[in-house]
Amino acid sequence: MFENLKLAFTYVNKDGFKPNLETHLIPLLATKLEEASSESKEKSTSLSSKTAHHPLLMQIAEDISLLVVLELGHPMVLFNAAAGRRMFIILIMVLSDELSCGVDDIMSIELNVCDTQPSCLGGGNDEFIFSGRLDNLASSYCALRALIDSCQSTGDLSSEHAIRMVALFDNEEVGSDSVQGAGAPTMFQAMRRIISCLVHEYVGEGAFERAIRQSFLGGVDEVSADMAHGVHPNFMDKHEEHHRPELQKGLVIKHNANQRYATSGITAFLFKEVGRIHNLPTQEFVVRNDMGCGSTIGPILASGVGIRTVDCGIAQLSMHRYHTYFDLGSYIHFPGVTSSLPQ
């Protein structure tokens, strides 16, 4: 849990919400260190004896008053060694229960806090989907749905001449420079391995390069699908006057002359043509000249693999907040467009 002070203490109405990221965002794990049930007490007692030499607990220096035991998004500070040991026990008990494993099986911890409020429909007409982490779980789900639908609609894939592929990466919001991020060579290597499995040995040399060249002739080969900033009716001046993506008005094609997005004139045209042919609306976005522009994995993959790419996404409000929302119409349109891309 993360709790804030009441407004009278924070002066949020005067100076805005300005938390100290080091001291104000420490999660609350528990208030009572004692366990209520006899079963919990027995487990806690057993665990206390076992954790004397637990690999994680050995990291705790008992001769200091403030202990940073582990990271939960931000460091969790425990006020003394004894309390730290007991709080550690509670955390390990919670994890072992959730994972259905023994406490001795937990050798290391890598945790992040997240919103646990369930997703729901809302608005006067139940037209909005409210949820945490829509950026970019919404696009990920729609892409997977489109892949499944495209295979079911075409029947037998034995004569398929193209590779239908969805790649989902982690850590986009922090730069993609991780082993599971788009900055790793995973995409490049995966495509090479796929092609090597499909070509005969006598045509294997240069097959990957030929496939990449052909992708420039056969249509939009790569869609970088990340959520888009929809125009907020109370802050319309934050968008460029003639490029204000609206909810319920279709998928957003994103442009940036500084290559923060991978869209080109060709890929934008091809994507819009797919939408036109299948009666699926699209709209376009460019950032204001006096504002900075975010980026996506589109330029990373386009430059790393050498494939023509379009950056597009669903317009949403409150992006990067703990709870955001977008419209049901775009949720329906997105799989329709991506499953209809030229093969």
Steps between C-alpha positions, in 0.01 A plus 500: 500500500606858433336764717522878466450767763173688510482816291538734796840347569627484143371833361428314177236760412765773511830353381389181327584144596878489538598179678856418598567181304743376764299550817133542404442192284595223740233227490320394817517125548341449842434671833485194726809285512315232696298238315134457595443129446676214673590361159666827405679518834631147457616579149658826611681332790626226271608756246675713762724210592571423136575856394795542731716391209260572215696628195292815478501577869876458514519817291359703786760676711372481858716777638332790317173666583369552147496202269428489131407135463361477148356705220125521443501755223668728754706379797305365796657649811471308826563692817714254694651157469242321716203657323674441170534131575133466596379700200718288276334190644153637419603576144650154448185340644280698262716405202518132593120487537443671165753279322396180682860425585710457810671799655835330449434495126517881479865579445478851355244773446426731209172678567314807381186651644200539271137603509270210594168674432301287251428629151146615429271670249386854568357821363137589440471240224752249637722593205832528685736233629666607826812307597856522617792454260294540184822637353581253364297197607208617284706492179658170602162337547361642175806381306466147634127504426571616144758224447255233615214644294712524185591133523143390561360706215740363237466135595788273408841668539693229317517712184570828683785695338551755779603484864239633741668607819427696816796608715434626854788670681557621855651824633385734222427777748857496633687487170473137380866436583459162669528136403121484467467846343476604135860624513627142531578303181210261567285613206787489252613157620147357505437606141828346388418171675150489350631553148776243546235241591293571190753527217680214330873473548584590139316833526584564863786743437368854502140387565459732796621803307271417208204467735574840651524659154172340392329639809555848355299400195218301652337756725531616860717231651508624858241676713629662817183507707525726804222704656447859383426817695136586437395863524360591840190723473625712791855538362456519124782754468751225587452355151590646162190677373442283193612166645291424806424127521155442646356200674252310281656643181727209408862392528770766517791507254791681666752720313820672611761664276772430757436125468352459845242294313589265214209600274586616149279641227488158334412301811238754607336479157499120498352483850227750413420301185448187708261696721316646201453165328359342815298804614713551811567866594846646554625840617843659520713658771802728514626665815501878539824670394546646847468166682719193529399175336507155653610196306423132454677179409422580135824688421703245699372203301487684168867596523611174663336267249461728198127455447257769392279589797193698595437629852135492597284450805174547684422847634473502878476752782710521819790308349768393749262546794421207726152472347431605141224453246415474132190430291344171403483602134878506461525170684280353227675679210860416588485121445302565182773717348799291608346170391428654158854619424638377165691175534 
